[in-house]
Amino acid sequence: MATVVVNQEVAEGVFKLTAQGRFSGKMGQFYMLRAGERYPLLSRPISIFNLTEDQIEFLVMVAGEGTARLSGLMPGDTLTLDGPFGNGFPQLQGKTAFVGGGIGIAPFYYALRSVPEADVYLGYSRQAYMVDEFRAASRGKVTVDVGGSILDKVDFSAYDTVIACGPHAMLHAVQRKQAQTGGQTQVYVSLENRMACGIGACLVCSVKCKDGRKKACTDGPVFLAEEVVFA
Protein backbone atom coordinates (compact mmCIF):
# COMPACT_ATOMS: atom_id res chain seq x y z
CA MET A 1 0.00 0.00 0.00
CA ALA A 2 1.14 3.54 -0.71
CA THR A 3 -0.26 7.05 -0.63
CA VAL A 4 -0.66 9.04 -3.83
CA VAL A 5 1.25 12.34 -3.81
CA VAL A 6 0.65 13.59 -7.35
CA ASN A 7 -1.34 12.30 -10.32
CA GLN A 8 -0.66 14.65 -13.22
CA GLU A 9 -2.03 14.33 -16.74
CA VAL A 10 1.00 14.83 -19.01
CA ALA A 11 -0.85 14.15 -22.28
CA GLU A 12 -4.36 13.16 -23.26
CA GLY A 13 -5.06 9.92 -21.40
CA VAL A 14 -1.53 9.65 -19.95
CA PHE A 15 -0.83 10.33 -16.28
CA LYS A 16 2.34 10.52 -14.20
CA LEU A 17 1.39 8.87 -10.91
CA THR A 18 3.65 9.50 -7.91
CA ALA A 19 3.30 7.51 -4.67
CA GLN A 20 4.98 8.03 -1.32
CA GLY A 21 7.00 5.19 0.20
CA ARG A 22 10.25 3.27 0.12
CA PHE A 23 10.43 0.94 -2.84
CA SER A 24 13.09 -0.93 -4.78
CA GLY A 25 13.54 -1.94 -8.39
CA LYS A 26 15.99 -2.33 -11.25
CA MET A 27 15.68 -0.63 -14.61
CA GLY A 28 13.12 -2.43 -16.75
CA GLN A 29 11.18 -3.96 -13.85
CA PHE A 30 7.51 -3.30 -13.12
CA TYR A 31 4.94 -3.21 -10.32
CA MET A 32 1.38 -4.50 -10.24
CA LEU A 33 -0.96 -1.57 -9.43
CA ARG A 34 -4.61 -1.14 -8.66
CA ALA A 35 -6.73 1.66 -7.25
CA GLY A 36 -8.21 0.12 -4.11
CA GLU A 37 -7.86 -3.14 -2.24
CA ARG A 38 -10.73 -5.18 -3.66
CA TYR A 39 -11.84 -3.71 -7.00
CA PRO A 40 -10.88 -4.14 -9.71
CA LEU A 41 -9.83 -7.65 -8.75
CA LEU A 42 -6.78 -7.75 -11.02
CA SER A 43 -3.86 -5.34 -10.80
CA ARG A 44 -2.24 -3.76 -13.85
CA PRO A 45 1.46 -4.15 -14.75
CA ILE A 46 3.13 -0.73 -14.91
CA SER A 47 6.84 -0.10 -15.54
CA ILE A 48 8.91 1.89 -13.07
CA PHE A 49 9.26 5.37 -14.55
CA ASN A 50 11.36 6.76 -11.71
CA LEU A 51 12.41 5.78 -8.22
CA THR A 52 13.82 7.91 -5.42
CA GLU A 53 14.51 7.33 -1.75
CA ASP A 54 10.91 7.96 -0.67
CA GLN A 55 8.81 8.01 -3.85
CA ILE A 56 8.03 5.90 -6.90
CA GLU A 57 6.63 7.18 -10.22
CA PHE A 58 4.71 5.48 -13.00
CA LEU A 59 3.37 6.55 -16.39
CA VAL A 60 -0.19 5.27 -16.73
CA MET A 61 -2.02 5.27 -20.07
CA VAL A 62 -5.78 4.87 -19.83
CA ALA A 63 -6.68 1.72 -21.78
CA GLY A 64 -9.51 0.19 -19.75
CA GLU A 65 -11.32 0.24 -16.44
CA GLY A 66 -8.30 -0.58 -14.28
CA THR A 67 -6.07 2.13 -15.71
CA ALA A 68 -8.99 4.58 -15.76
CA ARG A 69 -9.36 4.10 -12.02
CA LEU A 70 -5.62 4.63 -11.56
CA SER A 71 -5.84 7.85 -13.55
CA GLY A 72 -8.60 9.09 -11.23
CA LEU A 73 -6.58 8.76 -8.02
CA MET A 74 -6.14 11.99 -6.09
CA PRO A 75 -3.41 13.10 -3.65
CA GLY A 76 -4.02 11.33 -0.35
CA ASP A 77 -5.73 8.32 -1.95
CA THR A 78 -4.44 4.83 -1.31
CA LEU A 79 -2.69 2.87 -4.05
CA THR A 80 -2.27 -0.89 -3.89
CA LEU A 81 0.99 -2.02 -5.45
CA ASP A 82 3.18 -5.11 -5.39
CA GLY A 83 6.63 -5.67 -6.82
CA PRO A 84 9.11 -5.25 -8.23
CA PHE A 85 8.58 -8.01 -10.80
CA GLY A 86 10.35 -9.11 -13.97
CA ASN A 87 13.95 -9.65 -14.98
CA GLY A 88 14.60 -6.02 -15.94
CA PHE A 89 17.16 -4.86 -18.46
CA PRO A 90 20.46 -6.73 -18.85
CA GLN A 91 23.80 -5.25 -17.86
CA LEU A 92 24.43 -2.77 -20.67
CA GLN A 93 27.83 -2.54 -22.27
CA GLY A 94 29.06 -0.43 -25.14
CA LYS A 95 27.05 2.17 -27.03
CA THR A 96 23.37 1.83 -26.13
CA ALA A 97 20.09 3.04 -27.59
CA PHE A 98 16.68 3.03 -25.91
CA VAL A 99 13.76 2.99 -28.35
CA GLY A 100 10.27 3.64 -26.99
CA GLY A 101 6.92 3.71 -28.72
CA GLY A 102 4.03 5.46 -26.93
CA ILE A 103 3.75 4.41 -23.29
CA GLY A 104 6.73 2.15 -24.04
CA ILE A 105 8.97 5.13 -23.31
CA ALA A 106 8.24 4.71 -19.58
CA PRO A 107 11.03 2.36 -18.40
CA PHE A 108 13.77 4.29 -20.14
CA TYR A 109 13.64 7.35 -17.90
CA TYR A 110 14.69 5.30 -14.87
CA ALA A 111 17.22 3.42 -17.01
CA LEU A 112 18.97 6.70 -17.79
CA ARG A 113 19.93 6.89 -14.12
CA SER A 114 22.24 3.90 -14.79
CA VAL A 115 23.15 4.64 -18.43
CA PRO A 116 22.88 8.44 -18.85
CA GLU A 117 25.04 8.41 -21.97
CA ALA A 118 22.56 6.24 -23.90
CA ASP A 119 20.79 7.68 -26.92
CA VAL A 120 17.01 7.80 -26.59
CA TYR A 121 14.41 7.50 -29.36
CA LEU A 122 10.86 8.50 -28.45
CA GLY A 123 8.01 7.69 -30.84
CA TYR A 124 4.43 8.94 -30.49
CA SER A 125 1.36 8.45 -32.63
CA ARG A 126 -0.26 11.81 -31.89
CA GLN A 127 1.19 13.86 -29.02
CA ALA A 128 4.68 13.93 -27.55
CA TYR A 129 5.08 14.01 -23.78
CA MET A 130 7.88 13.93 -21.18
CA VAL A 131 10.40 14.97 -23.83
CA ASP A 132 11.92 17.78 -21.76
CA GLU A 133 12.35 15.39 -18.84
CA PHE A 134 14.19 12.89 -21.03
CA ARG A 135 16.45 15.56 -22.45
CA ALA A 136 17.33 16.76 -18.97
CA ALA A 137 18.12 13.21 -17.83
CA SER A 138 20.17 12.14 -20.85
CA ARG A 139 23.74 12.98 -21.76
CA GLY A 140 23.18 11.31 -25.11
CA LYS A 141 21.03 12.17 -28.12
CA VAL A 142 17.25 12.37 -27.72
CA THR A 143 15.31 11.91 -30.97
CA VAL A 144 11.55 12.42 -31.20
CA ASP A 145 9.06 11.34 -33.86
CA VAL A 146 5.33 12.11 -33.87
CA GLY A 147 3.01 10.38 -36.33
CA GLY A 148 5.66 8.37 -38.15
CA SER A 149 7.89 5.43 -37.28
CA ILE A 150 10.63 6.08 -34.75
CA LEU A 151 12.46 3.01 -36.06
CA ASP A 152 13.19 4.89 -39.29
CA LYS A 153 15.43 7.18 -37.25
CA VAL A 154 17.46 4.41 -35.56
CA ASP A 155 20.59 2.91 -37.15
CA PHE A 156 20.97 -0.36 -35.27
CA SER A 157 24.49 -0.85 -36.63
CA ALA A 158 25.63 2.28 -34.77
CA TYR A 159 25.04 0.59 -31.40
CA ASP A 160 26.29 -2.37 -29.43
CA THR A 161 22.96 -2.72 -27.62
CA VAL A 162 19.42 -1.64 -28.46
CA ILE A 163 16.47 -2.04 -26.09
CA ALA A 164 12.97 -1.38 -27.43
CA CYS A 165 9.62 -1.16 -25.69
CA GLY A 166 6.25 -0.50 -27.27
CA PRO A 167 3.31 -2.18 -29.01
CA HIS A 168 3.80 -5.69 -30.38
CA ALA A 169 3.65 -4.44 -33.99
CA MET A 170 6.55 -2.10 -33.28
CA LEU A 171 8.57 -4.81 -31.55
CA HIS A 172 7.95 -7.17 -34.47
CA ALA A 173 9.33 -4.44 -36.73
CA VAL A 174 12.35 -4.18 -34.40
CA GLN A 175 12.97 -7.89 -34.87
CA ARG A 176 12.75 -7.60 -38.66
CA LYS A 177 15.06 -4.60 -38.70
CA GLN A 178 17.65 -6.43 -36.65
CA ALA A 179 17.57 -9.32 -39.13
CA GLN A 180 17.94 -6.93 -42.07
CA THR A 181 21.00 -5.28 -40.53
CA GLY A 182 22.85 -8.54 -40.05
CA GLY A 183 22.06 -9.16 -36.40
CA GLN A 184 25.40 -7.85 -35.13
CA THR A 185 23.78 -5.61 -32.52
CA GLN A 186 22.38 -7.12 -29.33
CA VAL A 187 18.70 -6.18 -29.54
CA TYR A 188 16.23 -6.69 -26.70
CA VAL A 189 12.47 -6.16 -26.61
CA SER A 190 10.46 -5.37 -23.48
CA LEU A 191 6.98 -6.81 -23.99
CA GLU A 192 3.76 -5.08 -22.92
CA ASN A 193 1.75 -8.29 -22.40
CA ARG A 194 -1.42 -8.36 -20.34
CA MET A 195 -0.84 -9.88 -16.91
CA ALA A 196 -2.98 -10.97 -13.99
CA CYS A 197 -0.61 -12.02 -11.21
CA GLY A 198 2.97 -10.96 -11.97
CA ILE A 199 4.42 -14.12 -10.41
CA GLY A 200 3.99 -16.71 -13.15
CA ALA A 201 0.97 -18.51 -11.72
CA CYS A 202 -1.83 -17.54 -14.10
CA LEU A 203 -0.18 -17.97 -17.55
CA VAL A 204 -2.08 -14.96 -18.94
CA CYS A 205 1.18 -13.39 -20.16
CA SER A 206 2.47 -16.45 -22.03
CA VAL A 207 5.01 -15.62 -24.75
CA LYS A 208 5.79 -17.86 -27.71
CA CYS A 209 9.54 -18.22 -28.09
CA LYS A 210 11.73 -20.30 -30.38
CA ASP A 211 12.53 -22.74 -27.57
CA GLY A 212 8.98 -22.98 -26.21
CA ARG A 213 6.50 -20.84 -24.30
CA LYS A 214 7.72 -18.50 -21.56
CA LYS A 215 6.12 -16.07 -19.12
CA ALA A 216 6.49 -12.34 -19.64
CA CYS A 217 6.22 -11.67 -15.91
CA THR A 218 8.96 -14.00 -14.66
CA ASP A 219 11.05 -14.92 -17.72
CA GLY A 220 10.64 -11.40 -19.11
CA PRO A 221 9.34 -8.89 -19.82
CA VAL A 222 12.72 -8.36 -21.52
CA PHE A 223 13.78 -10.89 -24.16
CA LEU A 224 16.33 -11.01 -26.92
CA ALA A 225 14.50 -9.86 -30.04
CA GLU A 226 15.43 -12.97 -32.03
CA GLU A 227 14.06 -15.22 -29.28
CA VAL A 228 10.41 -14.11 -29.57
CA VAL A 229 7.98 -15.55 -32.13
CA PHE A 230 5.60 -12.73 -33.05
CA ALA A 231 2.23 -13.86 -34.40
C-alpha positions as CSV (number, residue, x, y, z in Angstrom):
1,M,0.0,0.0,0.0
2,A,1.1,3.5,-0.7
3,T,-0.3,7.1,-0.6
4,V,-0.7,9.0,-3.8
5,V,1.3,12.3,-3.8
6,V,0.7,13.6,-7.4
7,N,-1.3,12.3,-10.3
8,Q,-0.7,14.6,-13.2
9,E,-2.0,14.3,-16.7
10,V,1.0,14.8,-19.0
11,A,-0.8,14.2,-22.3
12,E,-4.4,13.2,-23.3
13,G,-5.1,9.9,-21.4
14,V,-1.5,9.7,-19.9
15,F,-0.8,10.3,-16.3
16,K,2.3,10.5,-14.2
17,L,1.4,8.9,-10.9
18,T,3.6,9.5,-7.9
19,A,3.3,7.5,-4.7
20,Q,5.0,8.0,-1.3
21,G,7.0,5.2,0.2
22,R,10.3,3.3,0.1
23,F,10.4,0.9,-2.8
24,S,13.1,-0.9,-4.8
25,G,13.5,-1.9,-8.4
26,K,16.0,-2.3,-11.3
27,M,15.7,-0.6,-14.6
28,G,13.1,-2.4,-16.7
29,Q,11.2,-4.0,-13.9
30,F,7.5,-3.3,-13.1
31,Y,4.9,-3.2,-10.3
32,M,1.4,-4.5,-10.2
33,L,-1.0,-1.6,-9.4
34,R,-4.6,-1.1,-8.7
35,A,-6.7,1.7,-7.3
36,G,-8.2,0.1,-4.1
37,E,-7.9,-3.1,-2.2
38,R,-10.7,-5.2,-3.7
39,Y,-11.8,-3.7,-7.0
40,P,-10.9,-4.1,-9.7
41,L,-9.8,-7.6,-8.7
42,L,-6.8,-7.8,-11.0
43,S,-3.9,-5.3,-10.8
44,R,-2.2,-3.8,-13.8
45,P,1.5,-4.1,-14.8
46,I,3.1,-0.7,-14.9
47,S,6.8,-0.1,-15.5
48,I,8.9,1.9,-13.1
49,F,9.3,5.4,-14.5
50,N,11.4,6.8,-11.7
51,L,12.4,5.8,-8.2
52,T,13.8,7.9,-5.4
53,E,14.5,7.3,-1.7
54,D,10.9,8.0,-0.7
55,Q,8.8,8.0,-3.9
56,I,8.0,5.9,-6.9
57,E,6.6,7.2,-10.2
58,F,4.7,5.5,-13.0
59,L,3.4,6.6,-16.4
60,V,-0.2,5.3,-16.7
61,M,-2.0,5.3,-20.1
62,V,-5.8,4.9,-19.8
63,A,-6.7,1.7,-21.8
64,G,-9.5,0.2,-19.8
65,E,-11.3,0.2,-16.4
66,G,-8.3,-0.6,-14.3
67,T,-6.1,2.1,-15.7
68,A,-9.0,4.6,-15.8
69,R,-9.4,4.1,-12.0
70,L,-5.6,4.6,-11.6
71,S,-5.8,7.9,-13.6
72,G,-8.6,9.1,-11.2
73,L,-6.6,8.8,-8.0
74,M,-6.1,12.0,-6.1
75,P,-3.4,13.1,-3.6
76,G,-4.0,11.3,-0.3
77,D,-5.7,8.3,-2.0
78,T,-4.4,4.8,-1.3
79,L,-2.7,2.9,-4.1
80,T,-2.3,-0.9,-3.9
81,L,1.0,-2.0,-5.4
82,D,3.2,-5.1,-5.4
83,G,6.6,-5.7,-6.8
84,P,9.1,-5.3,-8.2
85,F,8.6,-8.0,-10.8
86,G,10.4,-9.1,-14.0
87,N,13.9,-9.7,-15.0
88,G,14.6,-6.0,-15.9
89,F,17.2,-4.9,-18.5
90,P,20.5,-6.7,-18.9
91,Q,23.8,-5.2,-17.9
92,L,24.4,-2.8,-20.7
93,Q,27.8,-2.5,-22.3
94,G,29.1,-0.4,-25.1
95,K,27.0,2.2,-27.0
96,T,23.4,1.8,-26.1
97,A,20.1,3.0,-27.6
98,F,16.7,3.0,-25.9
99,V,13.8,3.0,-28.4
100,G,10.3,3.6,-27.0
101,G,6.9,3.7,-28.7
102,G,4.0,5.5,-26.9
103,I,3.8,4.4,-23.3
104,G,6.7,2.2,-24.0
105,I,9.0,5.1,-23.3
106,A,8.2,4.7,-19.6
107,P,11.0,2.4,-18.4
108,F,13.8,4.3,-20.1
109,Y,13.6,7.4,-17.9
110,Y,14.7,5.3,-14.9
111,A,17.2,3.4,-17.0
112,L,19.0,6.7,-17.8
113,R,19.9,6.9,-14.1
114,S,22.2,3.9,-14.8
115,V,23.1,4.6,-18.4
116,P,22.9,8.4,-18.9
117,E,25.0,8.4,-22.0
118,A,22.6,6.2,-23.9
119,D,20.8,7.7,-26.9
120,V,17.0,7.8,-26.6
121,Y,14.4,7.5,-29.4
122,L,10.9,8.5,-28.4
123,G,8.0,7.7,-30.8
124,Y,4.4,8.9,-30.5
125,S,1.4,8.4,-32.6
126,R,-0.3,11.8,-31.9
127,Q,1.2,13.9,-29.0
128,A,4.7,13.9,-27.6
129,Y,5.1,14.0,-23.8
130,M,7.9,13.9,-21.2
131,V,10.4,15.0,-23.8
132,D,11.9,17.8,-21.8
133,E,12.4,15.4,-18.8
134,F,14.2,12.9,-21.0
135,R,16.4,15.6,-22.5
136,A,17.3,16.8,-19.0
137,A,18.1,13.2,-17.8
138,S,20.2,12.1,-20.9
139,R,23.7,13.0,-21.8
140,G,23.2,11.3,-25.1
141,K,21.0,12.2,-28.1
142,V,17.3,12.4,-27.7
143,T,15.3,11.9,-31.0
144,V,11.5,12.4,-31.2
145,D,9.1,11.3,-33.9
146,V,5.3,12.1,-33.9
147,G,3.0,10.4,-36.3
148,G,5.7,8.4,-38.2
149,S,7.9,5.4,-37.3
150,I,10.6,6.1,-34.7
151,L,12.5,3.0,-36.1
152,D,13.2,4.9,-39.3
153,K,15.4,7.2,-37.3
154,V,17.5,4.4,-35.6
155,D,20.6,2.9,-37.2
156,F,21.0,-0.4,-35.3
157,S,24.5,-0.9,-36.6
158,A,25.6,2.3,-34.8
159,Y,25.0,0.6,-31.4
160,D,26.3,-2.4,-29.4
161,T,23.0,-2.7,-27.6
162,V,19.4,-1.6,-28.5
163,I,16.5,-2.0,-26.1
164,A,13.0,-1.4,-27.4
165,C,9.6,-1.2,-25.7
166,G,6.3,-0.5,-27.3
167,P,3.3,-2.2,-29.0
168,H,3.8,-5.7,-30.4
169,A,3.7,-4.4,-34.0
170,M,6.5,-2.1,-33.3
171,L,8.6,-4.8,-31.5
172,H,8.0,-7.2,-34.5
173,A,9.3,-4.4,-36.7
174,V,12.4,-4.2,-34.4
175,Q,13.0,-7.9,-34.9
176,R,12.7,-7.6,-38.7
177,K,15.1,-4.6,-38.7
178,Q,17.7,-6.4,-36.7
179,A,17.6,-9.3,-39.1
180,Q,17.9,-6.9,-42.1
181,T,21.0,-5.3,-40.5
182,G,22.8,-8.5,-40.1
183,G,22.1,-9.2,-36.4
184,Q,25.4,-7.9,-35.1
185,T,23.8,-5.6,-32.5
186,Q,22.4,-7.1,-29.3
187,V,18.7,-6.2,-29.5
188,Y,16.2,-6.7,-26.7
189,V,12.5,-6.2,-26.6
190,S,10.5,-5.4,-23.5
191,L,7.0,-6.8,-24.0
192,E,3.8,-5.1,-22.9
193,N,1.8,-8.3,-22.4
194,R,-1.4,-8.4,-20.3
195,M,-0.8,-9.9,-16.9
196,A,-3.0,-11.0,-14.0
197,C,-0.6,-12.0,-11.2
198,G,3.0,-11.0,-12.0
199,I,4.4,-14.1,-10.4
200,G,4.0,-16.7,-13.2
201,A,1.0,-18.5,-11.7
202,C,-1.8,-17.5,-14.1
203,L,-0.2,-18.0,-17.6
204,V,-2.1,-15.0,-18.9
205,C,1.2,-13.4,-20.2
206,S,2.5,-16.4,-22.0
207,V,5.0,-15.6,-24.7
208,K,5.8,-17.9,-27.7
209,C,9.5,-18.2,-28.1
210,K,11.7,-20.3,-30.4
211,D,12.5,-22.7,-27.6
212,G,9.0,-23.0,-26.2
213,R,6.5,-20.8,-24.3
214,K,7.7,-18.5,-21.6
215,K,6.1,-16.1,-19.1
216,A,6.5,-12.3,-19.6
217,C,6.2,-11.7,-15.9
218,T,9.0,-14.0,-14.7
219,D,11.0,-14.9,-17.7
220,G,10.6,-11.4,-19.1
221,P,9.3,-8.9,-19.8
222,V,12.7,-8.4,-21.5
223,F,13.8,-10.9,-24.2
224,L,16.3,-11.0,-26.9
225,A,14.5,-9.9,-30.0
226,E,15.4,-13.0,-32.0
227,E,14.1,-15.2,-29.3
228,V,10.4,-14.1,-29.6
229,V,8.0,-15.5,-32.1
230,F,5.6,-12.7,-33.0
231,A,2.2,-13.9,-34.4
